[in-house]
Amino acid sequence: MPSPSYVAFDEKDLGAQVLLSQFKLKTSGDAVTVRQAVARYMKENGASALMVTRFATAVSEIARNAIVHAGGGEFSIYVDPKAKRLSVVCWDKGPGIEDVALALTDGYTSGGGLGRGLGGAQRLAQKFEIRTAVGGGTSVLMSVNL
């Protein structure tokens, strides 16, 4: 996948992270795969069932957005074992988000859904950051402490 036209997330944004796995996002099955991978890692590292459900839901929403709105993307899972933090980065080369604040507003939808996905994902993650460029793609960084 070509490089995005915005400043991509890098090691400085992630902190002392170790890459666990990377996935290509093309189908809804890929969104399920990343959700399951995140949930499995969280469970194996002592996260509560509620925490797993919340963060896995956010992961699923962001992955699904890349597939539906951008035709696919990439998804990476990182861990900082020292800080006990799990981070994910999802990025695509889709149309970008023209107005991020509006897109995060409950009820706003660009795809005919309920309009709770992006804002809901933000509420379910402990850290949430979007970088986007109109016509140049979108990248979302989300983290949760384990």
Secondary structure, DSSP 4 states (H G I P E B T S, - for coil): -PPPSS----HHHH-S-EEEEEEEE-SHHHHHHHHHHHHHHHHHTT--HHHHHHHHHHHHHHHHHHHHHHS-EEEEEEEETTTTEEEEEEEE-SS--S-HHHHTSTT--SSSS-S-HHHHHHHHSSEEEEEEETTTEEEEEEEEE-
